[in-house]
Amino acid sequence: MFVLKIIIRNTLRHKLRTALTILGLALAVMAFGLIRTFITAWYAGAEASAPDRLVTRNAVSIIFPLPLAYKEQIEKIEGIKQVTYATWFGGIYIDPQNFFANFAVDHNTFFRVFPEYIIPADQLEAFESERKAVIVGRKLADRFGWKMGDQIALIGTIFPGDWDFIIRGIYVGRDPSVDETAFMFHWDYIDETMRQTMPPRAGQVGWYALRINNPDRAAEISETIDARFDNSLAETLTETEKAFQLSFIQMAGTIIAGLQVVSGLIIGVILLVLANTMAMSARERTPEYAYLKTVGFRPFHLTGLIVGESLFIAGWGGLLGLGLLFAVSKPIGVAVSVFFPVFNIQPVTVLLSALAALLVGIAAALFPTFRAARMRIVDGLRVVE
Amino acid sequence: MIPISYSVRNLFSRKITTALTVLGIALVVFVFAAEMMLSSGLKKTLVATGSDDNVVVIRKASQTELTSILQRDQAEVVAAEPEIAQGTDGSPLLAKEIYVLINLPKRKNDETSNVVVRGVNAKSMELRPQVKLIAGRMWQAGLSEIIAGKSVAERFKGCGLGETVRFGARDWTVVGIFEAGATAFNSELWGDIDQMMSAFDRPVYSSLTFRIKDLALFESMKSRLESDPRLPLELKREKTYYAEQSRAMSSFIGIMGTVISIVFSLGAIVGAMITMYAAVANRTKEIGTLRSLGFSRFSILRTFLLESVIISLAGGILGLIAANFLGLVQVSTTNWDTFSEIAFNFSITPQIIYSSLIFAIIMGLVGGFLPAVRASRLKIVESLRAV
């Protein structure tokens, strides 16, 4: 108790300096937490994927479609519960800046394979019975102020022309990790138009999503499917939904790696700030350490005092930083929702931030401790400020 | 006026504190500069890809060649236009091309990434003088042969000279390697368009590129063709077309980089503040002495601000030196506008050096201001009495 009292008293000797140090640490811990949250946000899509879902796409690359005729053949394969399909539409809402995910889905089966999109039964029914109907995510509707029954026009990029839709449903996610910014409409709508304007592009789907009975058989079923279409004009590649999502996340691999480096550097900044404060304090207190040694305190007592003070400051900085992180993550999450539909602070981020503060607390005390412990009493007493 | 050497020598009297503060600022400036170098490297590469007097034709609203489709008859109409320059053989200098993405595994870790395959004709090379064959030979018409851009050849399995790569249900032999400087073409595979069309079962073009006789003709040609109801097309100067492809990524890097730099700099500013407050506290007596010798309050303020700026400037220079070494690093990433892999270098520009140093000086000024004000406000008698 007594030692703790000395430590606290020591931190209060330069109130401004201690306060600034805690502030600097808090800002840096917050920045660290934010960057880690960005990194986890990239992976949100993959984390949210279901283990019992597989995705089949064209083996050449995602830009090549697969024939609709594959659906029946895939359905016949043993172990598959349900098959649905979707096509990336890539339409633009007024301006390319208003980017959001929009794709055409099989209206009869899609939401059965993806039960994490929660849609009121009457809305789903209304969606299913109308060709131009669309279901949008809650966050997307909020972003543009859309309401049920609104008419929305998208400009086609992959599918030429202007396309009209009517909002017949707004879904919410089953849990916070579900993307609530998607725009999903009838695949039949684009297919009918293609049949009239560009017949070779009719009857094509972007990818199949399949639900299987037993997630443990994912690898085996994937192989069966791909073997079935081997040497055909459109060979397939089947993988788990998670692997499929990861292949998109990988596109930002370089940026994620960069962010990891930056999050490491920020720990460096925290360390420098705290180390500076600790070195300054220790320097000023050199004669005191000599007195303490003279009256019989051992080097480990001094170590305790210095490390304790460092940890004390780091602890407060870390706590305040985490507080700030939670405070700013909401508005930042809203601001970046275009890039990151799901932006939540993960428990692991909190843990890492706390750990970083702790390590910095210890590391910053190393040099002053070393010096104080090694110092000869006479030299210490001789120091004049 | 108090001489500058007074500020400088004070910094040297507390080496550890000064060094720690300089390092903190250097880290921040490093990150700040690195983020801008990344974005400028990407832009530079894409801008260099386009040639000044080339024009790209894609379908209206399709944004990139990837989503663009040109019917054969539409292409023929454009190809007959009088503004198109003539090649060495007297025929129009125009290339009808097909542009697709294929998944290929990387040599390094087997991870797959999207690589551009461009079906080209004999004019494609002539249109892009920066593309030069550096090994092997050109593909031969009618054969499943391709030539590979240098950075694809280095990074992807099966793309080296003499190797084979499988796509479109065929094996393609890499018969040549081309070098295209720091351009997007360096990250592409090129082969005979007729072979590509049948392999991918795509009987349509993605884009059309031609050399225009005179750039002054561009605007009138653009408005004439774009208003032709038979042609749902869009004409862009090749330079503009490629420059636009850096938009999504560089705006993302820009926003992210700015947010990170600002938050980061707050940490360093606080660090500088702590150092400067300590400097003021340690030298209270000195300040009293200077004041009693007749130096004005303003003079004291300026001296401490100067000291802080010297620290931050030193940090800025150190950070820039470190960032400069990033120029040696080649980055390869998927460009979000085109969905395909592109290789480029961090690139430093005078503009980046300039902004980084300004950024450093601002950090020094902000961090040093309050401590300097405190120093200038000390009362002579009290400060002389300080122990």
Interface residues (C-beta under 8 A of the other chain):
Chain A: H14 L16 R17 L20 T21 L23 G24 L27 A28 M30 A31 L34 I35 F38 A59 V60 S61 I62 I63 F64 G90 I92 P96 I155 G156 T157 I158 P160 M198 P200 N231 L233 E235 L237 S247 Q250 M251 A252 G253 T254 I255 G258 V262 L265 I266 G268 V269 I270 L272 V273 A275 N276 T277 A279 M280 I332 F339 E385
Chain B: I16 T17 L20 T21 L23 G24 L27 V28 F30 V31 A34 L38 R59 K60 A61 S62 Q63 L66 T67 I69 V100 L101 I102 N103 E111 T112 S113 N114 F167 G168 A169 F200 D201 P203 P232 F252 I253 M256 V259 I260 V263 F264 L266 G267 A268 V270 G271 M273 I274 T275 Y277 A278 A281 N282 V331 S332 T333 T334 W336 F339
